[in-house]
Amino acid sequence: MQHHLRVELANHELLAIELPSAVEVRAVSGYHWLTVDGLDVCLAPGERDTVPAGTILAEGRGQLEFSPSSAVRAHGAEDRAAQGTMLLGKVCF
């Protein structure tokens, strides 16, 4: 069973999430700009990218969806899936 975290950002909101492992991020709607330890990612509706562990800063407008990356799913995600959780660190708004 795949688990996701979906958040909605409004204009002038900044989201900071501390990621202990890589995740896939998808723009469900709207346009978003993300930065993780110097790596910048811009996402338009429907686009996705994998971001590494670290502190992610996200801004934009619309919905973002976070899910475990393919590498995490392939290596030990069974334990977390059995618990019904996705590993995230701190989330700040």
C-alpha positions as CSV (number, residue, x, y, z in Angstrom):
1,M,0.0,0.0,0.0
2,Q,1.4,3.4,-1.1
3,H,1.2,6.3,1.3
4,H,1.4,10.0,0.4
5,L,1.4,13.3,2.1
6,R,-0.5,16.0,0.2
7,V,-0.3,19.7,1.2
8,E,-1.8,22.8,-0.3
9,L,0.1,26.0,-0.5
10,A,-1.4,29.4,-1.0
11,N,0.4,32.6,-2.3
12,H,3.1,33.8,0.0
13,E,3.3,30.6,2.1
14,L,6.6,28.8,2.7
15,L,6.7,25.2,3.8
16,A,9.8,23.7,5.4
17,I,10.1,19.9,5.8
18,E,13.1,18.1,7.2
19,L,13.4,14.9,5.1
20,P,15.4,12.0,6.7
21,S,15.4,10.2,3.3
22,A,14.7,10.9,-0.4
23,V,11.1,11.4,-1.5
24,E,9.3,11.9,-4.8
25,V,7.4,15.2,-5.0
26,R,4.6,15.7,-7.5
27,A,2.7,18.9,-8.3
28,V,-0.9,17.8,-8.2
29,S,-2.0,21.3,-9.1
30,G,-0.4,24.7,-9.5
31,Y,3.3,25.7,-9.9
32,H,5.9,25.2,-7.2
33,W,9.5,26.0,-6.5
34,L,11.5,23.7,-4.2
35,T,15.0,23.9,-2.8
36,V,16.9,21.2,-1.0
37,D,20.4,21.9,0.1
38,G,21.2,24.1,-2.9
39,L,19.2,21.9,-5.4
40,D,16.4,23.9,-7.0
41,V,13.4,22.1,-8.6
42,C,10.5,23.8,-10.4
43,L,7.3,21.8,-10.9
44,A,4.3,22.5,-13.1
45,P,1.0,20.6,-12.8
46,G,1.5,16.8,-13.2
47,E,5.3,17.0,-13.0
48,R,7.4,15.1,-10.5
49,D,10.9,14.8,-9.3
50,T,12.9,13.0,-6.6
51,V,14.5,15.2,-4.0
52,P,17.3,14.0,-1.6
53,A,17.2,13.9,2.1
54,G,17.7,17.3,3.8
55,T,15.6,20.4,4.5
56,I,13.2,21.2,1.7
57,L,11.7,24.6,1.3
58,A,8.6,24.8,-0.9
59,E,6.6,27.7,-2.1
60,G,4.1,28.2,-4.9
61,R,0.3,27.8,-5.2
62,G,-1.6,24.6,-5.4
63,Q,-1.2,21.0,-4.1
64,L,2.1,19.1,-3.6
65,E,2.2,15.4,-3.0
66,F,5.1,13.7,-1.2
67,S,5.7,9.9,-1.4
68,P,8.6,7.6,-0.7
69,S,11.1,7.5,-3.5
70,S,11.5,4.4,-5.7
71,A,14.8,3.6,-3.9
72,V,13.1,3.7,-0.5
73,R,10.3,1.5,-1.6
74,A,12.7,-1.0,-3.0
75,H,14.9,-1.1,0.1
76,G,12.9,-1.7,3.3
77,A,9.7,0.2,2.8
78,E,7.8,-2.9,3.7
79,D,8.3,-2.2,7.4
80,R,6.9,1.4,7.1
81,A,4.1,0.3,4.7
82,A,3.0,-2.4,7.3
83,Q,2.8,0.4,9.9
84,G,0.9,2.7,7.5
85,T,3.4,5.5,7.7
86,M,5.7,7.5,5.6
87,L,8.9,8.8,7.2
88,L,9.1,12.6,7.5
89,G,11.0,14.7,9.9
90,K,9.9,18.1,11.1
91,V,7.3,20.1,9.2
92,C,7.1,23.9,9.6
93,F,4.6,26.4,8.2
